[in-house]
């Protein structure tokens, strides 16, 4: 979080000040035009500052992984002002709720939880300036919550149609209930505007995500070219030949002086090659753990590269001795691995630290499941060699996964990982069906 904010040059407090200042100016201007009393203007300004404080506190306090999202602050500011202005311009038209678009876009691009807070803030603000009755407020809260929860499906052209049908169906049902189950009263012009507003929000969300993806793609390509250009510039003065440059992978270094995830995931990275030379068994285990962890991370939209690298290097310390965690930390530091991977080396083993990220939890779960599975298979082979074979039920993947998840949950291993109940269930299902 701090890295991305420092690159833009603004702190979290700066966002709060900027948004609060311009919001107050617009509220005062609106109040002056409409002849609102100073005390009412002051109330609205205080309300806005409270709502902004809640949002900024959430961004500042919780692990949103916003460092992974380029232009996070810029888009949050734009979404806020666009929605804020829309809410003010349509304050006398309760049926038009295009101002929800800011919260839904944030939910789709960054975080559903942040999008929900953003949307709720906008609903309270719109209901305050438009004097919306409680029945409409509840209607907007349900619709806003539904669209935030379905925001992930608004990013894909294949699912946007079904998403639109679901949202409109729920809206029609709510309107039908609000109008005392009178169909004729339900399908009025206000209802049409409300449904069209939702379609507009969904369409805009898809469009913003589409262009955001393209923008990120261009940014990443440019950054990659810049890094390679800098590396090649250093090589050009080192006396290396063109053949040397082709054979030696370009070393990409992050701002802390460590290798990037891209570099350490190369199978010819020196530390991985050392593990391979030391023990082909440990090397193959690590690669397997890394690949499975990456797929598990993908299932819950966690960082695949971090999970894969965590699996690759979790037992790297076995090169040096029995205290493989402590030795692994030393080796990782000596080879300038990213801090996030050093954290996983330390957190995958409950004798040291509990996992403090979803990726660390995934690596820990993967190791436990694979280790138990291999142990039972080896035990089965051993007993089968002696004339007695373990029954298939004992080797059941379902039993292994359930036992590992129950054990980790009972010991509180996942308490600090940031995994939600939904993500926990998705991961459990992933391991149950992995090949």
Order of alpha helices (4+ residues) and beta strands (2+ residues): alpha-alpha-alpha-alpha-alpha-alpha-alpha-alpha-alpha-alpha-alpha-alpha-alpha-alpha-alpha-alpha-alpha-alpha-alpha-alpha
